[in-house]
Amino acid sequence: MDMESMPMSSTPSAPTPTSTMSSMSDMHEMHEMHDMSSMAGPSSSCEISMLWNWTTRNACFLTHSWHITSAGMFAGSLLGIIALVITLEGVRRFASEYDGFLRRKYAIDDASASFRTSLSANTTTAAAANSGSQQQDEDDGHLGSDEKGRTTTERRIGSSEKLLGGSTTRVEVRGRFRPGVVEQAVRALLHTLQVVLAYLVMLLAMSYNGYVLICIFIGAFVGFFVFQWRPVRLEEGVPESVLCHG
């Protein structure tokens, strides 16, 4: 058999000093990275739970940048959540007051127009009534002085009542109006702001953090107490039975 045709097994080359140094350096770097990861540990990441929790450290709200790393930061976040809910109640009150302002504004304008129209019609009617009373005075010339004076006075009083419409006359309004473009834009802006704030509060509540939910309740209470403390209109009379028992 030809010895030259037989395959020769390759023998492993001896490690050189350069390769040994390189492998040791790689192992050292891996060891350092492992130490750094172990020092950081899982406690530095955001702890997000879909169940009820009382997490105070490493809790994240809305974004990763809102990462609670200390007790002071957590306390400040809770105060901010209370202020957010109070702001929502304040915007709701402001929107309600703005709608009331528009109603009063258009009611006054419409009442003024109705009053001018009614006054013009009543003036024409009063002029016709005075003309008729003068004709009646001429026809009553044969009456006595006392009776004629009394009749003239009654006719003048009747003419005045027609002009004024009586003491119970009220100026009627249409009860409906259409805001202008700028006014509707302000109303839409206030509505959008309410939606944004309400969704932020909802997303915070979805963290299921007990402290956050308690602060949302506190903000709702304080906000309603401050901004909704206004006179309540009595739409109906008090029942007579309540007055008797009182």
PAVEXLUM-127170 format. One record per residue (C-alpha): residue in three letters; x, y, z. Coordinates in pm, whole numbers, plus 50000, padded with zeros to 5 digits. Each point is the difference from the previous one (the first is absolute). Layout:
   residuo    east   north      up
       ala       X       Y       Z
...
END
This chain:
   residuo    east   north      up
       met   50000   50000   50000
       asp   50120   50340   49914
       met   50064   50193   50317
       glu   49974   50333   49825
       ser   49631   49939   49907
       met   49894   49956   50364
       pro   49847   50314   50154
       met   50201   50165   50263
       ser   49817   50114   50315
       ser   50044   50364   50082
       thr   50160   50063   50333
       pro   49873   50293   50216
       ser   50221   50296   49997
       ala   50138   50116   50328
       pro   49837   50316   50144
       thr   50195   50309   49940
       pro   50047   50267   50265
       thr   49792   50245   49795
       ser   49693   49774   49978
       thr   50024   49922   50370
       met   50002   50368   50091
       ser   49701   50065   49771
       ser   49788   49724   50153
       met   50080   50116   50351
       ser   49899   50356   49909
       asp   49666   49881   49859
       met   49928   49799   50311
       his   50082   50302   50217
       glu   49760   50222   49803
       met   49720   49742   50025
       his   50059   49972   50373
       glu   49975   50380   50039
       met   49677   50015   49800
       his   49854   49723   50215
       asp   50097   50188   50316
       met   49839   50321   49873
       ser   49678   49822   49909
       ser   49990   49830   50338
       met   50056   50332   50175
       ala   49717   50161   49805
       gly   49777   49697   50049
       pro   49635   49973   49905
       ser   49904   50258   50265
       ser   50103   50293   49778
       ser   49748   49915   49726
       cys   49639   50115   49989
       glu   49763   49784   50198
       ile   49669   50000   49814
       ser   49715   49792   50140
       met   49648   49946   49872
       leu   49888   49901   50350
       trp   49942   50201   50315
       asn   50335   50104   50146
       trp   50160   50239   50246
       thr   50329   50049   49815
       thr   50193   50310   50099
       arg   50349   49940   49857
       asn   50070   49928   49632
       ala   49641   50069   49903
       cys   49947   50158   49656
       phe   49699   50209   49899
       leu   49903   50071   49637
       thr   50361   49992   49870
       his   50340   49853   50094
       ser   50126   50350   50072
       trp   49750   50027   50287
       his   50197   49747   50200
       ile   49972   50018   50379
       thr   50342   49955   50154
       ser   49958   50161   50343
       ala   49737   50069   50264
       gly   50013   50375   49936
       met   49935   49949   49630
       phe   49706   49776   50081
       ala   49851   50257   50240
       gly   50038   50275   49740
       ser   49829   49782   49741
       leu   49704   49941   50231
       leu   49962   50374   50060
       gly   50015   50057   49625
       ile   49724   49744   49944
       ile   49779   50176   50255
       ala   50063   50333   49826
       leu   49918   49842   49662
       val   49658   49881   50116
       ile   49926   50336   50164
       thr   50093   50172   49673
       leu   49754   49776   49816
       glu   49719   50110   50232
       gly   50104   50363   49955
       val   49986   49972   49620
       arg   49654   49846   50026
       arg   49880   50290   50214
       phe   50155   50255   49763
       ala   49829   49836   49701
       ser   49667   50009   50183
       glu   50046   50366   50093
       tyr   50091   50087   49641
       asp   49681   49836   49873
       gly   49804   50195   50261
       phe   50169   50321   49886
       leu   49895   49931   49640
       arg   49642   49927   50107
       arg   49975   50324   50196
       lys   50156   50197   49716
       tyr   49764   49871   49734
       ala   49700   50020   50235
       ile   50070   50369   50064
       asp   50042   50071   49629
       asp   49681   49816   49911
       ala   49807   50159   50286
       ser   50112   50346   49889
       ala   49884   49934   49644
       ser   49668   49859   50122
       phe   49951   50293   50235
       arg   50063   50253   49723
       thr   49752   49823   49773
       ser   49740   49976   50275
       leu   50053   50364   50101
       ser   49953   50117   49643
       ala   49677   49802   49965
       asn   49867   50123   50333
       thr   50082   50361   49912
       thr   49797   49970   49681
       thr   49712   49843   50193
       ala   50017   50271   50268
       ala   49991   50274   49738
       ala   49690   49844   49847
       ala   49843   49966   50345
       asn   50069   50366   50085
       ser   49845   50107   49672
       gly   49692   49797   50082
       ser   49983   50145   50351
       gln   50004   50355   49866
       gln   49710   49915   49771
       gln   49818   49845   50294
       asp   50061   50318   50206
       glu   49827   50202   49734
       asp   49706   49758   50000
       asp   49971   50018   50380
       gly   49976   50376   50010
       his   49646   49983   50132
       leu   50108   49813   50317
       gly   50058   50170   50330
       ser   50345   50131   50088
       asp   50064   49738   50271
       glu   49881   49708   49793
       lys   50185   50122   49694
       gly   50326   50035   50193
       arg   49962   49657   50150
       thr   49934   49844   49660
       thr   50300   50176   49844
       thr   50229   49882   50281
       glu   49884   49639   49963
       arg   50064   50010   49629
       arg   50351   50138   50053
       ile   50079   49731   50257
       gly   49882   49735   49757
       ser   50221   50149   49728
       ser   50301   49997   50235
       glu   49938   49638   50090
       lys   49987   49910   49634
       leu   50326   50183   49941
       leu   50181   49836   50291
       gly   49833   49664   49955
       gly   49919   49974   50371
       ser   50234   49943   50294
       thr   50041   49629   49918
       thr   50120   50051   49641
       arg   50330   49827   49922
       val   50214   50023   49694
       glu   50003   49662   49831
       val   50315   49853   49843
       arg   50031   49728   49740
       gly   50189   49767   50237
       arg   50246   49890   49732
       phe   50312   50154   49846
       arg   50295   49906   49780
       pro   50349   50103   50122
       gly   50237   50179   49768
       val   50308   49841   49847
       val   50243   50132   50264
       glu   49763   49913   50285
       gln   49954   49646   49869
       ala   50378   49964   49957
       val   50047   50092   50367
       arg   49735   49745   50101
       ala   50169   49733   49787
       leu   50339   50081   50154
       leu   49863   49966   50352
       his   49833   49671   49908
       thr   50322   49864   49850
       leu   50193   50100   50311
       gln   49751   49812   50215
       val   50038   49688   49784
       val   50381   50013   50017
       leu   50007   50041   50377
       ala   49737   49730   50053
       tyr   50196   49750   49789
       leu   50321   50077   50188
       val   49822   49933   50328
       met   49859   49675   49857
       leu   50344   49882   49889
       leu   50143   50076   50343
       ala   49721   49802   50161
       met   50085   49704   49775
       ser   50330   49966   50185
       tyr   49791   49835   50274
       asn   50219   50169   50258
       gly   49810   50047   50323
       tyr   50170   50328   50088
       val   49926   50143   49655
       leu   49631   49904   50018
       ile   49966   50154   50346
       cys   50154   50325   49872
       ile   49758   50001   49705
       phe   49709   49972   50244
       ile   50144   50278   50217
       gly   50043   50227   49697
       ala   49643   49934   49885
       phe   49866   50084   50346
       val   50201   50320   50040
       gly   49936   50111   49642
       phe   49625   49954   50023
       phe   49988   50160   50344
       val   50181   50313   49877
       phe   49872   50047   49646
       gln   49645   49869   50029
       trp   49912   50195   50315
       arg   49740   50228   49850
       pro   49631   50082   50058
       val   49758   49722   49908
       arg   49679   50110   49832
       leu   49676   49877   50155
       glu   49803   49885   49699
       glu   49695   49890   50197
       gly   49824   50125   50309
       val   50036   49837   50339
       pro   49722   49745   50063
       glu   49740   50114   50252
       ser   50043   49681   50204
       val   50367   50088   50058
       leu   49903   50346   50125
       cys   49743   49854   50237
       his   50242   49748   50150
       gly   50278   50258   50016
END
